[in-house]
Amino acid sequence: MATEAQIAKSKGKQKFPTRKVNRCWKCGRRHGYMRDFDLCRICFRELADRGEIPGITRSSW
């Protein structure tokens, strides 16, 4: 879980554009980030399991 200071720092304007950090909107995690959903892998899985992300189904075979 990211601290409030880390989240605030990443939201501000960066000196260089390559320093931009993508963070999960739900928990603030920066690793395992999925741009399509603006979520980290952990939050994505939680929401997908509960059926809260439209169009996402679990695969099974």
MIDOTI-449757 format. One record per residue: residue number from 1; residue in three letters; chain; y, z, x of N, C-alpha, C in turn. Coordinates in nm, 2 decimals. Each point is the difference from the previous one (the first is absolute). Example, Ala and Ser with C-alpha at 12.3 -4.5 7.8 and 13.67 -1.06 7.14 Angstrom:
<nodes>
<node k="1" r="ALA" c="A" n_north="-0.57" n_up="0.78" n_east="1.32" ca_north="0.12" ca_up="0.00" ca_east="-0.09" c_north="0.12" c_up="0.00" c_east="0.09"/>
<node k="2" r="SER" c="A" n_north="0.11" n_up="-0.07" n_east="-0.04" ca_north="0.11" ca_up="0.00" ca_east="0.09" c_north="0.11" c_up="0.08" c_east="-0.08"/>
</nodes>
This chain:
<nodes>
<node k="1" r="MET" c="A" n_north="-0.12" n_up="0.00" n_east="0.08" ca_north="0.12" ca_up="0.00" ca_east="-0.08" c_north="0.12" c_up="0.00" c_east="0.09"/>
<node k="2" r="ALA" c="A" n_north="0.09" n_up="-0.09" n_east="-0.03" ca_north="0.13" ca_up="-0.01" ca_east="0.08" c_north="0.10" c_up="0.11" c_east="-0.04"/>
<node k="3" r="THR" c="A" n_north="0.07" n_up="0.04" n_east="0.09" ca_north="0.11" ca_up="0.10" ca_east="-0.03" c_north="0.11" c_up="-0.07" c_east="-0.06"/>
<node k="4" r="GLU" c="A" n_north="0.09" n_up="0.08" n_east="-0.07" ca_north="0.12" ca_up="-0.06" ca_east="-0.06" c_north="0.09" c_up="-0.07" c_east="0.10"/>
<node k="5" r="ALA" c="A" n_north="0.01" n_up="0.06" n_east="0.12" ca_north="0.08" ca_up="-0.06" ca_east="0.10" c_north="-0.05" c_up="-0.13" c_east="0.05"/>
<node k="6" r="GLN" c="A" n_north="-0.13" n_up="-0.02" n_east="0.01" ca_north="-0.06" ca_up="-0.12" ca_east="0.04" c_north="0.03" c_up="-0.11" c_east="-0.10"/>
<node k="7" r="ILE" c="A" n_north="-0.02" n_up="0.04" n_east="-0.13" ca_north="0.02" ca_up="-0.10" ca_east="-0.11" c_north="0.15" c_up="-0.04" c_east="0.00"/>
<node k="8" r="ALA" c="A" n_north="0.09" n_up="0.09" n_east="0.01" ca_north="0.14" ca_up="-0.03" ca_east="0.00" c_north="0.04" c_up="-0.09" c_east="0.11"/>
<node k="9" r="LYS" c="A" n_north="-0.05" n_up="0.03" n_east="0.12" ca_north="0.03" ca_up="-0.08" ca_east="0.12" c_north="-0.05" c_up="-0.14" c_east="-0.02"/>
<node k="10" r="SER" c="A" n_north="-0.12" n_up="-0.02" n_east="-0.06" ca_north="-0.05" ca_up="-0.14" ca_east="-0.01" c_north="0.08" c_up="-0.08" c_east="-0.11"/>
<node k="11" r="LYS" c="A" n_north="0.06" n_up="0.07" n_east="-0.10" ca_north="0.08" ca_up="-0.07" ca_east="-0.10" c_north="0.13" c_up="-0.04" c_east="0.05"/>
<node k="12" r="GLY" c="A" n_north="0.05" n_up="0.06" n_east="0.10" ca_north="0.14" ca_up="-0.04" ca_east="0.05" c_north="0.00" c_up="-0.14" c_east="0.07"/>
<node k="13" r="LYS" c="A" n_north="0.12" n_up="-0.05" n_east="0.03" ca_north="0.01" ca_up="-0.13" ca_east="0.07" c_north="-0.04" c_up="0.02" c_east="0.14"/>
<node k="14" r="GLN" c="A" n_north="-0.09" n_up="-0.09" n_east="0.05" ca_north="-0.05" ca_up="0.01" ca_east="0.14" c_north="0.09" c_up="-0.08" c_east="0.09"/>
<node k="15" r="LYS" c="A" n_north="0.01" n_up="0.04" n_east="0.12" ca_north="0.08" ca_up="-0.07" ca_east="0.11" c_north="-0.06" c_up="-0.13" c_east="0.02"/>
<node k="16" r="PHE" c="A" n_north="-0.13" n_up="-0.02" n_east="0.00" ca_north="-0.07" ca_up="-0.13" ca_east="0.02" c_north="-0.09" c_up="-0.02" c_east="-0.12"/>
<node k="17" r="PRO" c="A" n_north="-0.01" n_up="-0.12" n_east="-0.05" ca_north="-0.09" ca_up="-0.02" ca_east="-0.12" c_north="-0.15" c_up="0.02" c_east="0.02"/>
<node k="18" r="THR" c="A" n_north="-0.04" n_up="-0.01" n_east="0.13" ca_north="-0.14" ca_up="0.03" ca_east="0.02" c_north="-0.04" c_up="0.14" c_east="0.00"/>
<node k="19" r="ARG" c="A" n_north="0.09" n_up="0.09" n_east="-0.01" ca_north="-0.02" ca_up="0.14" ca_east="-0.01" c_north="-0.03" c_up="0.05" c_east="-0.14"/>
<node k="20" r="LYS" c="A" n_north="0.01" n_up="-0.09" n_east="-0.10" ca_north="-0.01" ca_up="0.04" ca_east="-0.14" c_north="-0.15" c_up="0.05" c_east="-0.02"/>
<node k="21" r="VAL" c="A" n_north="-0.01" n_up="0.11" n_east="-0.07" ca_north="-0.13" ca_up="0.06" ca_east="-0.02" c_north="-0.03" c_up="-0.01" c_east="-0.15"/>
<node k="22" r="ASN" c="A" n_north="-0.11" n_up="-0.06" n_east="-0.03" ca_north="-0.04" ca_up="0.00" ca_east="-0.14" c_north="-0.08" c_up="0.13" c_east="-0.04"/>
<node k="23" r="ARG" c="A" n_north="0.04" n_up="0.06" n_east="-0.10" ca_north="-0.06" ca_up="0.13" ca_east="-0.04" c_north="-0.05" c_up="-0.01" c_east="-0.15"/>
<node k="24" r="CYS" c="A" n_north="-0.11" n_up="0.07" n_east="-0.03" ca_north="-0.05" ca_up="0.01" ca_east="-0.13" c_north="0.11" c_up="0.07" c_east="-0.09"/>
<node k="25" r="TRP" c="A" n_north="0.02" n_up="-0.05" n_east="-0.12" ca_north="0.10" ca_up="0.06" ca_east="-0.09" c_north="-0.05" c_up="0.13" c_east="-0.05"/>
<node k="26" r="LYS" c="A" n_north="-0.13" n_up="0.02" n_east="-0.01" ca_north="-0.05" ca_up="0.12" ca_east="-0.06" c_north="-0.01" c_up="0.12" c_east="0.10"/>
<node k="27" r="CYS" c="A" n_north="-0.05" n_up="-0.03" n_east="0.12" ca_north="-0.02" ca_up="0.12" ca_east="0.09" c_north="0.08" c_up="-0.01" c_east="0.13"/>
<node k="28" r="GLY" c="A" n_north="0.05" n_up="-0.12" n_east="0.03" ca_north="0.08" ca_up="-0.02" ca_east="0.12" c_north="-0.08" c_up="-0.04" c_east="0.13"/>
<node k="29" r="ARG" c="A" n_north="-0.13" n_up="-0.02" n_east="-0.02" ca_north="-0.08" ca_up="-0.04" ca_east="0.11" c_north="0.03" c_up="-0.14" c_east="0.05"/>
<node k="30" r="ARG" c="A" n_north="0.00" n_up="-0.02" n_east="0.14" ca_north="0.04" ca_up="-0.13" ca_east="0.05" c_north="-0.12" c_up="-0.08" c_east="0.05"/>
<node k="31" r="HIS" c="A" n_north="-0.11" n_up="0.06" n_east="0.03" ca_north="-0.12" ca_up="-0.08" ca_east="0.04" c_north="-0.08" c_up="-0.03" c_east="-0.12"/>
<node k="32" r="GLY" c="A" n_north="-0.07" n_up="-0.12" n_east="0.01" ca_north="-0.08" ca_up="-0.04" ca_east="-0.11" c_north="0.08" c_up="-0.04" c_east="-0.12"/>
<node k="33" r="TYR" c="A" n_north="0.12" n_up="-0.06" n_east="0.02" ca_north="0.09" ca_up="-0.04" ca_east="-0.10" c_north="-0.03" c_up="-0.14" c_east="-0.05"/>
<node k="34" r="MET" c="A" n_north="0.00" n_up="-0.02" n_east="-0.13" ca_north="-0.02" ca_up="-0.13" ca_east="-0.06" c_north="0.13" c_up="-0.05" c_east="-0.07"/>
<node k="35" r="ARG" c="A" n_north="0.05" n_up="-0.11" n_east="0.06" ca_north="0.13" ca_up="-0.05" ca_east="-0.05" c_north="0.00" c_up="-0.04" c_east="-0.14"/>
<node k="36" r="ASP" c="A" n_north="-0.11" n_up="-0.06" n_east="-0.05" ca_north="-0.01" ca_up="-0.05" ca_east="-0.13" c_north="0.02" c_up="0.11" c_east="-0.11"/>
<node k="37" r="PHE" c="A" n_north="-0.04" n_up="0.12" n_east="0.04" ca_north="0.00" ca_up="0.11" ca_east="-0.10" c_north="0.10" c_up="0.11" c_east="0.04"/>
<node k="38" r="ASP" c="A" n_north="0.06" n_up="-0.01" n_east="0.12" ca_north="0.09" ca_up="0.10" ca_east="0.05" c_north="-0.07" c_up="0.14" c_east="0.00"/>
<node k="39" r="LEU" c="A" n_north="-0.13" n_up="0.00" n_east="0.03" ca_north="-0.07" ca_up="0.12" ca_east="0.01" c_north="-0.09" c_up="0.01" c_east="0.12"/>
<node k="40" r="CYS" c="A" n_north="-0.04" n_up="0.12" n_east="0.04" ca_north="-0.09" ca_up="0.01" ca_east="0.11" c_north="-0.14" c_up="-0.01" c_east="-0.06"/>
<node k="41" r="ARG" c="A" n_north="-0.10" n_up="-0.02" n_east="0.09" ca_north="-0.14" ca_up="-0.02" ca_east="-0.05" c_north="-0.05" c_up="0.11" c_east="-0.08"/>
<node k="42" r="ILE" c="A" n_north="0.04" n_up="0.13" n_east="0.03" ca_north="-0.06" ca_up="0.11" ca_east="-0.07" c_north="0.06" c_up="0.01" c_east="-0.14"/>
<node k="43" r="CYS" c="A" n_north="0.13" n_up="-0.01" n_east="-0.01" ca_north="0.06" ca_up="0.00" ca_east="-0.14" c_north="-0.04" c_up="-0.12" c_east="-0.08"/>
<node k="44" r="PHE" c="A" n_north="-0.02" n_up="-0.12" n_east="0.07" ca_north="-0.05" ca_up="-0.11" ca_east="-0.08" c_north="-0.13" c_up="0.02" c_east="-0.06"/>
<node k="45" r="ARG" c="A" n_north="-0.09" n_up="0.06" n_east="0.08" ca_north="-0.14" ca_up="0.03" ca_east="-0.05" c_north="0.01" c_up="0.10" c_east="-0.11"/>
<node k="46" r="GLU" c="A" n_north="0.08" n_up="0.10" n_east="0.01" ca_north="0.01" ca_up="0.10" ca_east="-0.11" c_north="0.04" c_up="-0.06" c_east="-0.13"/>
<node k="47" r="LEU" c="A" n_north="0.11" n_up="-0.08" n_east="0.01" ca_north="0.06" ca_up="-0.06" ca_east="-0.12" c_north="-0.10" c_up="-0.11" c_east="-0.06"/>
<node k="48" r="ALA" c="A" n_north="-0.07" n_up="-0.07" n_east="0.09" ca_north="-0.09" ca_up="-0.11" ca_east="-0.05" c_north="-0.12" c_up="0.07" c_east="-0.07"/>
<node k="49" r="ASP" c="A" n_north="-0.05" n_up="0.11" n_east="0.06" ca_north="-0.11" ca_up="0.07" ca_east="-0.07" c_north="0.03" c_up="0.05" c_east="-0.13"/>
<node k="50" r="ARG" c="A" n_north="0.13" n_up="0.04" n_east="-0.02" ca_north="0.04" ca_up="0.05" ca_east="-0.13" c_north="0.04" c_up="-0.12" c_east="-0.10"/>
<node k="51" r="GLY" c="A" n_north="0.01" n_up="-0.12" n_east="0.06" ca_north="0.03" ca_up="-0.11" ca_east="-0.09" c_north="0.15" c_up="-0.02" c_east="-0.02"/>
<node k="52" r="GLU" c="A" n_north="0.08" n_up="0.06" n_east="0.09" ca_north="0.15" ca_up="0.00" ca_east="-0.02" c_north="0.06" c_up="-0.12" c_east="0.06"/>
<node k="53" r="ILE" c="A" n_north="-0.07" n_up="-0.08" n_east="0.07" ca_north="0.06" ca_up="-0.13" ca_east="0.06" c_north="-0.06" c_up="-0.11" c_east="-0.08"/>
<node k="54" r="PRO" c="A" n_north="0.08" n_up="-0.08" n_east="-0.07" ca_north="-0.05" ca_up="-0.10" ca_east="-0.08" c_north="-0.06" c_up="-0.12" c_east="0.08"/>
<node k="55" r="GLY" c="A" n_north="-0.11" n_up="-0.05" n_east="-0.05" ca_north="-0.07" ca_up="-0.11" ca_east="0.07" c_north="-0.09" c_up="0.03" c_east="0.11"/>
<node k="56" r="ILE" c="A" n_north="-0.02" n_up="0.13" n_east="0.04" ca_north="-0.08" ca_up="0.04" ca_east="0.10" c_north="-0.13" c_up="0.06" c_east="-0.05"/>
<node k="57" r="THR" c="A" n_north="-0.11" n_up="-0.05" n_east="0.04" ca_north="-0.13" ca_up="0.06" ca_east="-0.04" c_north="-0.09" c_up="0.02" c_east="0.12"/>
<node k="58" r="ARG" c="A" n_north="-0.08" n_up="0.10" n_east="-0.01" ca_north="-0.09" ca_up="0.03" ca_east="0.11" c_north="-0.11" c_up="-0.11" c_east="0.01"/>
<node k="59" r="SER" c="A" n_north="-0.03" n_up="-0.04" n_east="0.12" ca_north="-0.10" ca_up="-0.10" ca_east="0.02" c_north="-0.14" c_up="0.07" c_east="0.01"/>
<node k="60" r="SER" c="A" n_north="-0.10" n_up="-0.06" n_east="-0.05" ca_north="-0.13" ca_up="0.05" ca_east="0.01" c_north="-0.10" c_up="-0.11" c_east="-0.01"/>
<node k="61" r="TRP" c="A" n_north="-0.10" n_up="0.00" n_east="0.08" ca_north="-0.10" ca_up="-0.10" ca_east="0.00" c_north="-0.14" c_up="0.05" c_east="0.03"/>
</nodes>
